[in-house]
Amino acid sequence: MNVLFVCLGNICRSPMAEAMFKQMVTEDGLSDQVHVDSAATSSEEEGNGPHPGALEVMQRHQLPTAGLVSRPITSRDFAWADYIICMDNMNLYNLRRVAPVTDVNKINLANEPVPGKADVEIPDPWYTHRFEDTYQSLKVALPYWLDIIKKQLK
């Protein structure tokens, strides 16, 4: 099972989600069955590591940060991913616009499975500098995705 997290620049929300989800997958002993990556809908930050604010929050929560480098999404990603989980409606729109028709159904908002929060976006800390808020939002959403994936692995 392959999971791709996507945001605009791949320096705040999606690398944080990637690190958090990898840790959850590892803790559940599923690293050999679930593969996790992240990408951007733009190429603006290509080659850059996570934003310093995102890094600080990830380190505070003891998340792995090695190898997190921004890159734009590719056609290969659409073919690879079973789930493409994006952070906001702009990402959703942009991904659906560029996705091959056969892969549009793989694209979801991060909060989609969260009861009462299906349309709630993950806040972009690039503008607010509230990186902990982003972490806490992902901390609510990601366990729902892990449950979905674990059910499919059975």
N, C-alpha and C positions, 0 to 999 in steps of 0.2 A: 504494500500500500504506500503510495507516494503523496505527500502533502506539501503544497506550495503556498506560502504566505506572501501576500502582495500589498504594497502601499505605493504612494507616489514616488518617493526617492529611494526607498530601501535602505534608509539610514536610521530610522526611529522605530516605527511600529512593527514592520515586518521582520526585521532582524531580532527584535525583542520577542516577538511571537515565535520565531524559529528557535531561539535559544530556550525559551520556556517550554515549548512543545517537545523539543529534543530531550530535555531533562525529564519531562513527564513520561515520555516513551521509554527512556532508559530505566527510570524508577519502576516501571511496570514490566520490565524485562522483554520489551518488544522491539529493541533496536535492530534485530535481524529481520523484522517483518514490516516495520514502519520507517520510511525514509522521509526526511524533512529538509526543506530548502526555503529560500525566500528570494524575491525579485522585485523590481520596480516597474511601474507603468511608464516611467520616463527614463531618459539616459543622463539627466542632469548631474547625478551624483556618482555615475559609473566609476568604479575603482576606489571609491572612498569607503572607509570603515564607518561604523556607527557614529552617530552624533555623540559628542562628549557627554551630554545629558543622559542619553540612552545607555551609554557605557557605564556611567556612574550608577544608574539604577540597576542594571544587570549585575554589576559587580557586587552591589550591596545585597542583592538577593542570591548571590553565589551562582549565577548562571554562566555557562560556558560562552565565551565571546571569540575564541580563536576561529579564524577563517571567515568571519562575517565581513563580506565585502560587497558593496552595492553593485548590482548589475541589472540591466533591463531584461524583462521577460522575452523569451524567444519562442519560436514555433515548436522547438524541441520540448520546452517546458509544458506546453499544452498537451503534447503527446505523452509526456512522462507522468504528469500529475493525475491522480485519481480525484483529488480535491484541490481546488484553488480557492483559498480563503482570503478575501480582501477586506480592507479596513473601513472603507466608506463608499458612499454612492458614486462619487466621481471615479474611483477605482473600478467599481462594478460596471459602470457605463463604458469606461475606456477598455476594460478587458473584454466585455461582450462585443465591442466594436471590432476588435482585432482578432478575436478567437476564431479558429476554424468552426464551422457550423456544428460539427460533430462533438466539439468540446465545450460549447456554451453551457451545457447543463452541469459542468464541473465547478462553475464559478458561484461562490456563495459569499454573503456578508458574514463577518466573524460572529456577530451576535444572532444570526438566523436561528440556531437551535435553542437559544436562551428564552425561556418562557417570559412573555411580555416585553421582550427587548429585540425582537426580530429585525426591526428597522433602525435600531440605535447604532450609530457609527462609533468606532473606536476613536477617541479624541487624538488629534494630531498635535503632538507636543512641540513640533517645529515652531508653531505660532505662539503657544501658551507657555512653553518651557515647563509644563507640568508633567514631567516624564513618569512620575509615580502614579498619576491618574491613569495614564496609558497602561502601565503595568497592572494596576488593580482591575481595569476593564478587561484586559486579556486574561487575568487570573480567574475571572468569572466565566468568560466564554470558552476558553480552551478545554476545560474538563468535559464539556458537552461534546466537543468534536472528538475527544479521545474515546468517549463512550460510544459514539456512532461508529468509529473505526474499529473498536474492539468487537462490537457486535458483528461487523462484516468479516472479521478475521476468524470467527468461530465456524 
